[in-house]
Amino acid sequence: MLTLESAQIRMRDALLSNKRVPLDDILGPTSPRFEIHRRHFVRSVTASLEKTFPGVVNLVDARFFSFAADAFIRAHPPASPCLFEYGAALADFLEAFPACASLPYLGDVARMEWAMHRVFHAEDVGEEIIPASLCLFSSRWPVDAIWRVAMGRDEGPVDMNAGNAWVLIYRDKAEVKFESLSHAGFVFHENVWKRNKISAACAEARKIDPSFDEQKGVAQLKRATAHLNIF
């Protein structure tokens, strides 16, 4: 006898299959309509991912992204009906996806875009060490420069040997922005959010770069926290 649980499992598997799966014994004469839903499901989730990862889309082109997203969705389907919560695992997936092997930086571009996405949707509750509407992000690739070129904000080519990217991501009204930092600047902001005094954070930054500009670091901090009214 068909149980509710087994019917749900079969429908889930059919939804994630890349080919039509007969469900006549469950859905009866309405079974053909499920095929429409199956195709729409993948398209709608792909569209959501495209909005979250526009830089990745531009780097690989829309057709390839749809191909990769199709494989990702079937391997890691959404666990919630709220699609803005979906996509955290895409970076790891792209790094392991054989077709992306020639783009070793793509995973970190996706991680930075996911961080930007989370900052945009974040609610600050006042208890975090770093407010949820701020994020410090680092990569061994120059992903800040890669992203700007991908989005048409700078001209390429990008020097892939430029070294690490150190980035401060923050929300400014209804927009997410980021500022590229030096390693010393990253250490400064990191120490500020560990509740260290500005002078102590500056001292830690100057261990990395004795010429670290405290005024520049504080100005960045004020821009990033203008919506929080805490500095």
N, C-alpha and C positions, 0 to 999 in steps of 0.2 A: 504493500500500500504506500502511495506517495505521501510523505509527511511534509509539513510546512517547511521544515528546515531543509530537507533535500530539494524541495522545489525552489527555495531561495538560492541555494548553492548552484543549482543548474542554471537559474536565470542570471546569476552573477557571472558565472563562467561563460554563458552565451553572450552576455553584454560585452565581455572583454575579449571574446574570440575575434579573430580577423576573418572569419567566414561564417556563413549562416549555420545556426544550430537548430535542428527541429525541436519545437516546444509545443507541438500540437496537443500532447497529452496533458499539458498544464494550462495552456491558454485557449485551446479549442480553436474555433474559427477566427479568433482575433490574432492568432499567431503571426501572420504576415506583417501585422502592424509593428511587431517587436523589432523587425529588421530596420524599419524607419528609425525607431528609437535608438537602436544600436549605432547606426551611422551618425545620427545627430549627437549622441553622447560624446563620441570621440571628437567631432568637429567643435562642439561647444567648449570642451575642456581644453582643446588645442588653442582656441581663440583666447581663452583666459590666460594660458601660459604665454602667448604672444604679447599680451599687454604687460605681463609681469617682467618678461625678459626681452625687451625690444632690441637691446644691444646684441644679444646672442643671435636673434633673428637676422639682424643686419649683417652680422659676421658670416653667417652660413647660408643665407638667403632663405626666403620663406618656404620654398618647396622642400629643401633639406630639413628645415626645422619641423615641418609637418611630419616628415618621415621619422625623424628622431622622437618627436612628441608622441606619435602613434605607438612606437615601441615602449616609450616611458610610461604612458598611460596604462597600457596593458600589463606592464610589469609592476607598476606602483599606482594602482587606481586611487582616486580620492577617498578619504575616509570620512569626509564631512561634506554636506551639501553646500557649504560656504566655500566657493572656489577661490576666494582671495586668500584662504588659508593653505592653498595647495601649491606645491612647487618646491618645497624645501629640499627634496631629494634629487632635484634635477641636476645639480652641479656634480654630485658623485656619479650619477648615471652617465653624464656626458663624458666624464673622465674615463670611464670604463667602456664606453661605446666605441667599438672598433672603427666605425666610420669617422670618428672625430680624432683619431690618433695623430693626425698631422697638425692639430690645433691644441697643443698641450696647455695653453693658457685659458681655453674656453671655460673650463670648470670654475676657475677663479673669477672670470667675468660674470658667470652666472651667480656665484656666491655674492659678489658685490651688488648685483641687481636684486638679489633676494634680500640682502641687508637694507637696501634702499626701499624696497617694497614693505618690509617690516616696519621701518621707521615711519613711513607714510601712514600706516594703519595703527601705529602704536598709541596706547593710552598711558600717560605717565601717572603712576599711583603714588609717587613720592617716597618709596622705600628702596628703590634700586640704587646700587652704587653708581651706575650710569643710567640716566633716565632713558626710558624705552624709545623716545623720539630722538635719541642720539646713538651713534655707533662708531666705534673705532675699528677700522678694517685694514688688514695688511695682506700682502701677497708677494710671492717671489717674482711675479711678473709685473710689468708696468701696466696694470689693468686700468688705471685711471686714464692714461693716455690712449690705450686701446679703445676704451669705451667712448671717449670724446670723439675719436676719429670715426668709430662705428656709427655714432649718432649724428655725424656731420657737423660737430661743433669745432673741430680742429681738422687741419689737413694732415695727411700721412706723408710718408710712411712712419710707422712707430719703430723706434730703436728697441728691438727685443732684448738687447743686451744692456738696457738702461738700469737694470737692477730692480730692487724691491719697490713696491708701491705702499705708501702709508697714507691712509685716507680718513678724514673726519666727515661722517655723513650726518646730516641733520635736517629737520623739517623747518621750513620757513613759510608760515601761513599754510597755503594749500599746495605747496611745492616741496619736493625733496631736493636738497642740494648736497654737494660734497666739495671739500677742499683738499687738495693734495698737500701732504705734509712732508717734512724731512723726517729722518729717523729720530732726530732730537726732538722735533715738534711732536711726534707721536708719543714719545716718552713723557714729554711735558703734559700732554692732555691725559695720558694714562694715569699719571701721578695725581693730577688734579682730581680725577674721579675716584681715586683711592682715599679721598678726603685729606690729602696733603695740602699744606698751605702753598700759595703761589710761589713764594720764595723757595720752598723745599722742592717743588716740582721743577722750577727753573734750574736749581742746583743739579737735579738728576739729569735734566736735558743737557746741561753743559758737561756732564761726564762723557756724553756722546759727541758733542760739538761745542767746544769752548766759546764759539762765537754765536751761540744761540741767542736770538733776539726775543727778549721777554715781552717787549711791547707788541710785537707781531703775534706772539702766542696768545696774549691776553685779548687782543683784538679779534682773533679767530674764535676764541672762547666766547666772547660777548655776542658775536654774530650767531654762533651755533646755539646759544641759550637765550636769545632774545625773546622767544615765545614762552620761556619758563620763568622769567623775571627772578633769577636767582643770583645774578652777578651785577 
